[in-house]
């Protein structure tokens, strides 16, 4: 497998992927590089893509209410500016926490809170990518919620079979990374 560099918007995504990727694709040679928000990430994309050779790139950013198609087109354009039209761009809709809410059983296990399993039956959570502010939902459901801690916990537990996650953006992320790495989304 080639090395894959993940360019990430923030520390919480890094905390999640550092735990999740070795479980998803054992033996994957990867590096997660966090940025200090959207602007920092976008400013660094062309420069970092030009500087590294012999690796594959995945750019991951929260949507945060933006027009998904326009955002993805802008990120792909930044990748082209960096000479890497082959970079994989993935958007977490609306935020990383949507991925966690899409795995209610896993969230309940991570926090030893069996009552959280019930959210999967509620219409509001059937499509967590449509939630306006998933991190606020997490804080409402879990008063002890902290972004980095939750990201680490969930990265250690998210199912490697993405089909069981209600978040479409999570499933698309996993399928794309597996395809890039030459693995299977089992």
RAKA-V121702 format. One record per pair of residues at least 4 apart in sequence whose C-alpha atoms are under 7 Angstrom apart, sorted by the first residue. I is the first residue (numbers start at 0). J is the second residue. D is the distance in whole Angstrom. If there is no record, write none. Layout:
BEGIN
I:J:D / I:J:D
END
This chain:
BEGIN
0:27:7 / 0:180:6 / 1:28:7 / 1:54:6 / 2:28:5 / 2:29:5 / 2:54:5 / 2:55:6 / 3:28:6 / 3:29:5 / 3:30:7 / 3:54:6 / 3:55:5 / 3:56:6 / 4:29:6 / 4:30:5 / 4:31:6 / 4:54:7 / 4:55:6 / 4:56:5 / 4:57:6 / 5:30:6 / 5:31:5 / 5:32:6 / 5:56:6 / 5:57:5 / 5:58:6 / 6:31:6 / 6:32:5 / 6:33:6 / 6:57:6 / 6:58:5 / 6:59:6 / 7:12:7 / 7:13:7 / 7:31:7 / 7:32:6 / 7:33:5 / 7:34:6 / 7:40:7 / 7:58:6 / 7:59:5 / 7:60:6 / 8:33:6 / 8:34:5 / 8:35:7 / 8:36:5 / 8:37:6 / 8:40:6 / 8:59:7 / 8:60:5 / 9:13:7 / 9:33:5 / 9:34:5 / 9:35:6 / 9:36:6 / 10:14:6 / 10:33:6 / 11:15:6 / 11:146:6 / 11:147:5 / 11:150:6 / 12:16:6 / 12:95:7 / 12:150:7 / 13:17:6 / 13:31:6 / 13:33:6 / 14:18:7 / 14:147:6 / 14:150:6 / 14:151:5 / 15:19:6 / 15:150:5 / 15:151:5 / 15:153:7 / 15:154:4 / 16:20:5 / 16:154:6 / 18:151:7 / 18:154:5 / 18:155:5 / 19:23:6 / 19:154:4 / 19:155:6 / 20:24:6 / 21:25:5 / 21:26:7 / 21:27:6 / 23:159:5 / 24:182:7 / 34:39:6 / 34:40:5 / 35:39:6 / 36:40:6 / 37:41:6 / 38:42:6 / 39:43:6 / 40:44:6 / 43:47:6 / 44:48:6 / 44:77:6 / 44:78:6 / 44:81:7 / 45:49:6 / 45:77:6 / 45:78:6 / 45:80:6 / 45:81:4 / 46:50:6 / 46:81:6 / 47:51:6 / 48:81:5 / 48:82:7 / 48:83:6 / 49:81:5 / 49:82:6 / 55:86:7 / 56:86:5 / 56:87:6 / 57:86:6 / 57:87:5 / 57:88:6 / 58:87:6 / 58:88:5 / 58:89:6 / 59:88:6 / 59:89:5 / 59:90:6 / 60:89:7 / 60:90:5 / 60:91:6 / 61:90:6 / 61:91:5 / 61:92:6 / 61:93:6 / 61:94:5 / 61:95:7 / 62:67:6 / 62:90:6 / 62:91:6 / 62:92:5 / 62:93:5 / 62:94:6 / 63:93:5 / 63:94:6 / 64:93:6 / 65:70:7 / 66:70:6 / 67:71:6 / 68:72:6 / 69:73:6 / 70:74:6 / 71:75:6 / 71:88:7 / 72:76:6 / 73:77:6 / 74:78:6 / 75:79:6 / 75:88:7 / 76:80:6 / 77:81:6 / 78:82:6 / 78:83:5 / 78:84:6 / 78:86:6 / 79:83:5 / 79:84:5 / 89:172:6 / 90:168:7 / 91:95:6 / 91:168:6 / 91:169:7 / 92:97:7 / 92:128:5 / 92:168:6 / 93:97:7 / 93:128:6 / 93:130:7 / 93:131:7 / 94:133:6 / 96:100:6 / 96:133:5 / 96:134:6 / 97:101:6 / 97:127:5 / 97:128:6 / 97:133:6 / 97:166:6 / 98:102:7 / 98:166:6 / 98:169:6 / 99:106:6 / 99:153:7 / 100:127:6 / 101:127:6 / 101:164:5 / 101:165:4 / 101:166:5 / 102:106:6 / 102:164:5 / 102:165:7 / 103:107:6 / 103:115:6 / 103:116:5 / 103:118:7 / 103:119:6 / 104:108:6 / 104:116:5 / 105:109:6 / 105:156:6 / 105:157:6 / 106:110:6 / 106:153:7 / 107:111:6 / 107:112:5 / 107:113:5 / 107:114:7 / 107:115:5 / 107:116:6 / 108:112:7 / 108:113:7 / 109:152:6 / 109:153:7 / 118:124:6 / 119:124:6 / 119:125:6 / 121:125:7 / 125:165:6 / 126:165:6 / 126:166:6 / 127:165:7 / 127:166:6 / 128:166:6 / 128:167:7 / 132:136:7 / 133:137:6 / 134:138:6 / 135:139:6 / 136:140:6 / 137:141:6 / 137:144:7 / 138:142:5 / 138:144:5 / 144:149:7 / 145:149:6 / 146:150:6 / 147:151:6 / 148:152:6 / 149:153:6 / 150:154:6 / 151:155:6 / 152:156:7 / 153:157:6 / 159:185:7 / 160:184:6 / 160:185:5 / 161:170:5 / 161:173:7 / 161:184:7 / 162:170:7 / 166:170:7 / 167:171:6 / 168:172:6 / 169:173:6 / 170:174:6 / 171:175:6 / 172:176:6 / 173:177:6 / 173:184:7 / 174:178:6 / 174:184:6 / 175:179:6 / 176:180:6 / 177:181:6 / 177:182:5 / 177:183:5 / 177:184:6 / 178:182:6 / 178:183:7
END
